[in-house]
Amino acid sequence: MLVSLHWFIFLLNLPAATWNIYRFIMVPSGNMGVFDPTEIHNRGQLKSHMKEAMIKLGFHLLCFFMYLYSMILALIND
């Protein structure tokens, strides 16, 4: 996005990318991944993980429609 000078889209995606990198780095050693299935059910973290997943879904849905609008606008202008 930076190479093609789409600054607004880059700045929109920067917080989500930073959050994903942070989550990946902070995975405790010994876990299978960010979402360890046994730990979610043992500690009762399922509700917080579902909330995070719904926020991400809303963000990606918003981005999808923005990208779709940008693509249609680019096709019409050419």
C-alpha positions, 0 to 999 in steps of 0.5 A, spaced: 500 500 500 505 504 501 508 503 494 502 505 490 501 511 495 494 508 498 496 512 505 488 512 507 488 504 506 495 503 509 493 507 516 486 504 516 490 497 516 496 499 521 492 498 527 490 491 525 496 489 523 500 491 529 495 488 534 496 481 530 503 482 530 503 483 538 498 477 539 503 473 535 509 475 539 506 474 546 504 467 545 506 463 551 512 458 549 508 451 549 502 453 546 500 451 539 498 458 537 494 464 539 488 460 540 490 454 544 483 450 545 485 447 551 486 454 555 480 457 552 475 452 555 480 451 562 480 459 563 473 461 561 476 465 555 471 463 550 467 469 551 473 474 550 475 471 544 469 471 541 468 478 542 475 479 539 473 475 533 466 479 532 470 486 532 475 483 527 469 480 523 466 487 523 473 491 521 474 486 515 467 487 513 468 494 513 475 494 509 472 489 504 466 494 502 471 500 502 476 496 497 470 494 493 468 501 492 475 503 491 475 498 485 469 500 482 471 507 482 477 506 479 474 502 474 469 507 472 474 513 472 479 509 467 
